[in-house]
Amino acid sequence: MLLKTFGWSFAITVIGLVAAFFYGGWEAFGVVAILSVLEISLSFDNAVVNAGILKKMSAFWQKIFLTVGVLIAVFGMRLVFPVVIVAITASLNPIDAIDLSFNDPDRYKELVTDAHPAIAAFGGMFLLMIFLDFIFEDRDIQWLRWLERPLAKLGKVDMLSVCIALIVLLISAMTVATHAHQHGGGHVDKAETVLLSGIAGLITYLIVGGLSGYFEDKLEEEEEREHEQEEEAKRSGKKMSAVALSGKAAFFMFLYLEVLDASFSFDGVIGAFAITNEIVLMALGLGIGAMYVRSLTVYLVRQGTLDDYVYLEHGAHYAIGALAVILLVTIQYEINEIITGLVGVVLIAWSFWSSVRRNKALEAEEGNSEVTAGV
């Protein structure tokens, strides 16, 4: 079962790591391995969400999502999108960006380094909004209650996450401006770049969130309409066109999943820029991670164990928040790539361990209740 579900992921991992080693030695091997783990950790909650929706769909639509959807996610978002980001920020066309990365890596790195403030501000704001919207939401299950409970109460204030994100962006831009003024360098316009790129990241998040909400509302409307017509069919004794209705609802599910997948793919791609600027290593690492996310989605659907480790989603979002802060800090200061990669792994591992402890505590309580009832 495990080998059947994760077989392709294991194969892609071996191929990707071997390719990374021949491309850049052990250093490239390590970067790709870290990127793979980062992508899996950042997208774990995406796999959980996908599985929750996917299990409601027919076998046909599951295959569509796990074939067409994987092509879009792996080759579109993980391979093409990083090239587009570099091309736009470095004022190159995509072909020149790829050519430069292979034939003149020093010049390519120089261009990407110059473009890093824009990339970091854009990605930092996008990731920060994901994190803020999560921690300000009131939810039944809380991991770090001492922190999440008061933040959930604050979250009742409208647009609080947007306001905090804009304040963080202003502080980042002002820090850059102050530093440029004190050193009298030629990067006085860097603060303006940071500000504009950060606002663009915020707008992108709001658009993606709006589309996700739109498709989710459409999905709920279709499911409610289908349920009403099925009830009417039962009362009248007629057979309604349930197949067409199911197909329409499934189509909206598919669209909704693609929007969600794109948004989670985006944070993985943006986060990768905090670890490496090399397109080849980024594509290999994110491609491997994306395959595991796909396999994990299938595994969760087949096993039906979505709620076993309830704190993992929290850990993933805290990792996103940490990555957002790191990206914004790297606008002005350098942070070791190993530290950046390990932060997410540590938070995910911590949330997993907390989930296991919670499950054991619940089992112990149930056991005690049964003993008391028997007495």
C-alpha positions as CSV (number, residue, x, y, z in Angstrom):
1,M,0.0,0.0,0.0
2,L,2.7,2.5,1.1
3,L,5.0,1.6,-1.8
4,K,2.2,1.7,-4.3
5,T,1.2,5.2,-3.1
6,F,4.6,6.7,-2.7
7,G,6.5,4.7,-5.4
8,W,6.7,7.5,-7.9
9,S,7.7,10.0,-5.2
10,F,10.6,7.7,-4.1
11,A,11.8,7.3,-7.7
12,I,11.6,11.1,-8.4
13,T,13.5,11.7,-5.2
14,V,16.4,9.4,-6.2
15,I,16.6,10.9,-9.7
16,G,16.4,14.5,-8.4
17,L,19.1,14.0,-5.8
18,V,21.4,12.3,-8.2
19,A,20.9,15.1,-10.7
20,A,21.6,17.7,-8.0
21,F,24.8,15.9,-7.0
22,F,26.1,15.9,-10.6
23,Y,25.0,19.5,-11.1
24,G,26.7,21.0,-8.0
25,G,28.2,18.3,-5.8
26,W,27.2,17.7,-2.2
27,E,26.3,21.3,-1.5
28,A,23.6,21.2,-4.3
29,F,22.5,17.8,-3.0
30,G,21.9,19.3,0.5
31,V,20.1,22.3,-0.9
32,V,17.7,20.1,-2.9
33,A,17.1,17.9,0.1
34,I,16.3,20.9,2.2
35,L,14.0,22.4,-0.5
36,S,12.1,19.0,-0.7
37,V,11.5,18.9,3.0
38,L,10.5,22.6,3.0
39,E,8.0,22.1,0.3
40,I,6.5,19.0,2.0
41,S,6.3,20.8,5.4
42,L,4.8,24.0,3.9
43,S,2.3,22.0,1.8
44,F,1.2,19.4,4.3
45,D,-1.9,21.3,5.2
46,N,-2.6,21.7,1.5
47,A,-2.6,17.9,1.2
48,V,-5.0,17.7,4.1
49,V,-7.3,20.2,2.6
50,N,-7.1,18.5,-0.8
51,A,-7.8,15.1,0.7
52,G,-10.8,16.4,2.6
53,I,-12.4,17.7,-0.7
54,L,-11.0,15.0,-2.9
55,K,-12.7,12.2,-1.0
56,K,-16.1,13.7,-1.9
57,M,-15.4,13.5,-5.6
58,S,-16.0,10.6,-8.0
59,A,-13.1,8.4,-9.1
60,F,-13.1,10.2,-12.5
61,W,-12.6,13.7,-11.0
62,Q,-10.0,12.3,-8.5
63,K,-8.0,11.1,-11.5
64,I,-8.4,14.5,-13.3
65,F,-7.1,16.3,-10.2
66,L,-4.2,13.9,-9.6
67,T,-3.1,14.0,-13.3
68,V,-3.9,17.4,-14.8
69,G,-3.6,19.0,-11.3
70,V,-0.2,17.5,-10.8
71,L,1.0,18.7,-14.2
72,I,-0.1,22.2,-13.3
73,A,1.3,22.1,-9.8
74,V,4.7,20.5,-10.6
75,F,5.6,21.8,-14.1
76,G,3.6,25.0,-14.0
77,M,4.0,26.4,-10.5
78,R,7.3,24.7,-9.4
79,L,9.3,24.8,-12.7
80,V,7.9,27.7,-14.8
81,F,6.9,30.1,-12.1
82,P,10.4,30.5,-10.5
83,V,11.8,31.4,-14.0
84,V,9.0,33.9,-14.5
85,I,9.8,35.6,-11.1
86,V,13.5,35.9,-11.9
87,A,12.7,37.1,-15.4
88,I,10.4,39.8,-14.2
89,T,12.4,41.1,-11.3
90,A,15.7,41.0,-13.2
91,S,14.1,42.6,-16.4
92,L,14.9,39.6,-18.6
93,N,12.7,37.4,-20.8
94,P,12.4,33.8,-19.5
95,I,14.6,32.2,-22.2
96,D,17.4,34.7,-21.4
97,A,17.0,34.0,-17.6
98,I,17.4,30.2,-18.2
99,D,20.3,30.7,-20.6
100,L,22.0,33.0,-18.1
101,S,21.6,30.6,-15.2
102,F,23.4,27.9,-17.1
103,N,26.0,29.9,-19.1
104,D,26.9,32.8,-16.9
105,P,25.9,31.8,-13.3
106,D,27.9,34.6,-11.7
107,R,26.1,37.3,-13.7
108,Y,22.8,35.5,-13.1
109,K,23.4,35.5,-9.3
110,E,24.3,39.1,-9.4
111,L,21.0,40.0,-11.2
112,V,19.0,37.9,-8.8
113,T,20.8,39.4,-5.8
114,D,19.9,42.9,-7.0
115,A,16.3,41.7,-7.4
116,H,16.2,40.0,-4.0
117,P,14.7,42.9,-2.1
118,A,11.7,42.9,-4.5
119,I,11.3,39.1,-4.3
120,A,11.7,39.1,-0.5
121,A,9.2,41.9,0.1
122,F,6.6,40.4,-2.3
123,G,7.0,36.8,-0.9
124,G,7.3,38.0,2.7
125,M,4.0,39.8,2.6
126,F,2.2,37.0,0.8
127,L,3.4,34.5,3.4
128,L,2.8,36.8,6.3
129,M,-0.9,37.2,5.3
130,I,-1.3,33.4,5.2
131,F,0.1,33.2,8.7
132,L,-1.8,36.2,10.2
133,D,-5.2,35.0,8.8
134,F,-4.6,31.6,10.3
135,I,-3.6,32.8,13.8
136,F,-6.4,35.4,14.0
137,E,-9.1,32.8,13.2
138,D,-11.0,31.3,16.2
139,R,-10.8,27.5,15.9
140,D,-11.9,24.7,18.1
141,I,-8.5,23.0,18.3
142,Q,-5.7,25.2,19.5
143,W,-2.0,24.1,19.7
144,L,-0.3,26.9,21.7
145,R,-3.3,28.0,23.7
146,W,-1.5,30.7,25.6
147,L,-0.9,32.5,22.3
148,E,-3.7,31.4,20.0
149,R,-6.6,32.1,22.4
150,P,-5.9,35.9,22.8
151,L,-5.0,36.2,19.2
152,A,-8.3,34.7,18.2
153,K,-10.1,37.3,20.2
154,L,-8.1,40.1,18.5
155,G,-9.0,38.5,15.2
156,K,-12.6,39.7,15.6
157,V,-11.4,43.2,14.6
158,D,-12.1,43.6,10.8
159,M,-9.0,43.7,8.5
160,L,-6.6,43.4,11.4
161,S,-4.3,41.1,9.5
162,V,-4.1,43.5,6.6
163,C,-3.3,46.4,9.0
164,I,-0.5,44.5,10.8
165,A,1.0,43.4,7.5
166,L,1.1,47.0,6.2
167,I,2.7,48.1,9.4
168,V,5.4,45.4,9.1
169,L,5.9,46.5,5.4
170,L,6.3,50.1,6.4
171,I,8.8,49.2,9.1
172,S,10.8,47.1,6.6
173,A,10.8,49.9,4.0
174,M,11.8,52.6,6.6
175,T,14.6,50.4,7.9
176,V,16.0,50.0,4.3
177,A,15.6,53.8,3.7
178,T,17.4,54.6,7.0
179,H,20.2,52.2,6.2
180,A,20.7,53.6,2.7
181,H,20.7,57.2,4.1
182,Q,23.3,56.4,6.7
183,H,25.6,54.7,4.3
184,G,25.0,57.1,1.5
185,G,24.9,54.2,-1.0
186,G,23.4,54.1,-4.4
187,H,20.4,52.1,-3.3
188,V,18.2,55.0,-2.0
189,D,15.4,53.8,-4.3
190,K,15.5,50.3,-2.7
191,A,13.0,51.4,0.0
192,E,10.5,52.3,-2.8
193,T,11.1,48.9,-4.4
194,V,10.4,47.1,-1.1
195,L,7.2,49.1,-0.5
196,L,5.8,48.6,-4.0
197,S,6.7,44.9,-4.1
198,G,5.2,44.3,-0.7
199,I,2.0,45.9,-1.7
200,A,1.9,43.7,-4.8
201,G,2.4,40.7,-2.6
202,L,-0.5,41.8,-0.4
203,I,-2.8,42.4,-3.4
204,T,-1.9,39.0,-4.9
205,Y,-2.8,37.3,-1.6
206,L,-6.2,39.1,-1.5
207,I,-6.9,38.1,-5.1
208,V,-6.1,34.5,-4.5
209,G,-8.1,34.5,-1.3
210,G,-11.0,36.1,-3.0
211,L,-11.0,33.5,-5.8
212,S,-10.7,30.7,-3.3
213,G,-13.7,32.1,-1.4
214,Y,-15.7,32.5,-4.6
215,F,-15.1,28.9,-5.6
216,E,-15.8,27.6,-2.1
217,D,-19.2,29.5,-2.1
218,K,-20.0,28.1,-5.5
219,L,-19.2,24.6,-4.3
220,E,-21.5,25.0,-1.3
221,E,-24.3,26.4,-3.5
222,E,-24.0,23.4,-5.8
223,E,-24.0,20.9,-3.0
224,E,-27.0,22.5,-1.4
225,R,-28.9,22.6,-4.7
226,E,-28.0,19.0,-5.4
227,H,-29.2,18.0,-1.9
228,E,-32.5,19.8,-2.4
229,Q,-33.2,18.3,-5.8
230,E,-32.4,14.8,-4.4
231,E,-34.9,15.3,-1.6
232,E,-37.5,16.5,-4.1
233,A,-36.8,13.5,-6.2
234,K,-37.3,11.2,-3.3
235,R,-40.6,12.8,-2.4
236,S,-41.9,12.8,-6.0
237,G,-40.6,9.3,-6.7
238,K,-38.8,10.5,-9.8
239,K,-35.1,10.1,-10.7
240,M,-33.4,13.4,-11.1
241,S,-30.2,14.0,-13.2
242,A,-27.9,13.4,-10.3
243,V,-25.0,12.6,-12.6
244,A,-25.1,16.1,-14.2
245,L,-25.4,17.8,-10.8
246,S,-22.6,15.7,-9.3
247,G,-20.5,16.6,-12.4
248,K,-21.2,20.3,-11.9
249,A,-20.4,20.3,-8.2
250,A,-17.3,18.2,-8.9
251,F,-16.2,20.8,-11.5
252,F,-16.4,23.6,-9.0
253,M,-14.5,21.4,-6.5
254,F,-11.8,20.9,-9.2
255,L,-11.5,24.7,-9.8
256,Y,-11.5,25.4,-6.0
257,L,-8.7,22.8,-5.5
258,E,-6.6,24.3,-8.4
259,V,-6.8,27.8,-6.8
260,L,-5.8,26.4,-3.4
261,D,-3.1,24.4,-5.0
262,A,-1.7,27.4,-6.8
263,S,-1.7,29.5,-3.6
264,F,0.1,26.8,-1.6
265,S,2.5,26.2,-4.5
266,F,3.2,29.9,-4.5
267,D,4.3,30.1,-0.9
268,G,6.7,27.1,-1.5
269,V,8.2,28.8,-4.6
270,I,8.6,32.1,-2.7
271,G,10.0,30.4,0.3
272,A,12.6,28.6,-1.9
273,F,14.1,32.0,-2.8
274,A,15.1,32.3,0.9
275,I,17.3,29.2,0.4
276,T,18.7,29.4,-3.1
277,N,18.5,31.6,-6.2
278,E,19.5,28.8,-8.6
279,I,16.6,27.8,-10.9
280,V,17.8,24.2,-11.4
281,L,18.1,23.4,-7.7
282,M,14.8,25.1,-7.0
283,A,13.0,23.1,-9.7
284,L,14.5,19.8,-8.5
285,G,13.7,20.4,-4.8
286,L,10.2,21.8,-5.3
287,G,9.4,19.1,-7.9
288,I,10.4,16.3,-5.4
289,G,8.3,18.0,-2.7
290,A,5.3,18.4,-4.9
291,M,5.3,14.7,-5.8
292,Y,5.3,13.8,-2.1
293,V,2.4,16.2,-1.5
294,R,0.5,14.5,-4.3
295,S,1.2,11.0,-2.8
296,L,0.3,12.2,0.7
297,T,-3.0,13.5,-0.6
298,V,-3.8,10.1,-2.1
299,Y,-2.7,8.3,1.0
300,L,-4.9,10.4,3.3
301,V,-7.9,9.8,1.0
302,R,-7.4,6.1,1.0
303,Q,-6.6,5.7,4.7
304,G,-9.2,8.2,5.9
305,T,-6.9,9.4,8.7
306,L,-7.1,13.2,8.2
307,D,-7.7,14.0,11.8
308,D,-5.1,11.8,13.5
309,Y,-2.5,14.6,13.9
310,V,-4.5,17.8,14.5
311,Y,-1.6,20.1,15.3
312,L,0.3,19.6,12.0
313,E,-1.7,22.3,10.3
314,H,-0.7,24.7,13.1
315,G,2.9,23.7,12.7
316,A,2.8,24.3,9.0
317,H,1.4,27.8,9.4
318,Y,3.9,28.7,12.1
319,A,6.6,27.6,9.6
320,I,5.1,29.9,7.0
321,G,5.1,32.8,9.5
322,A,8.7,32.2,10.4
323,L,9.6,32.1,6.7
324,A,7.8,35.4,6.1
325,V,9.9,37.0,8.9
326,I,13.1,35.5,7.5
327,L,12.4,36.8,4.0
328,L,11.7,40.3,5.3
329,V,14.8,40.3,7.4
330,T,16.9,39.1,4.4
331,I,16.0,42.3,2.6
332,Q,18.7,44.0,4.7
333,Y,20.6,41.2,6.4
334,E,22.0,37.8,5.4
335,I,20.7,34.7,7.1
336,N,22.3,31.3,6.8
337,E,20.3,29.0,4.4
338,I,20.6,26.0,6.7
339,I,18.8,28.0,9.5
340,T,16.1,29.0,7.1
341,G,15.5,25.4,6.0
342,L,15.6,23.9,9.4
343,V,13.1,26.3,11.0
344,G,10.2,24.8,9.2
345,V,11.3,21.2,9.8
346,V,11.6,21.9,13.6
347,L,8.2,23.5,13.8
348,I,6.5,20.6,11.9
349,A,8.3,18.0,14.0
350,W,7.2,19.8,17.2
351,S,3.6,20.0,16.1
352,F,3.7,16.3,15.1
353,W,5.1,15.3,18.5
354,S,2.4,17.5,20.2
355,S,-0.2,15.7,18.2
356,V,1.1,12.3,19.2
357,R,1.1,13.3,22.9
358,R,-2.5,14.6,22.6
359,N,-3.6,11.3,21.0
360,K,-2.0,9.3,23.8
361,A,-3.6,11.5,26.5
362,L,-7.1,11.0,24.9
363,E,-6.6,7.3,24.7
364,A,-5.6,7.2,28.4
365,E,-8.7,9.3,29.3
366,E,-10.9,6.9,27.3
367,G,-9.3,3.9,29.0
368,N,-9.9,5.4,32.5
369,S,-13.5,6.2,31.6
370,E,-14.1,2.6,30.5
371,V,-12.6,1.3,33.8
372,T,-14.7,3.7,35.8
373,A,-17.8,2.6,33.9
374,G,-17.0,-1.0,34.5
375,V,-16.7,-0.5,38.2
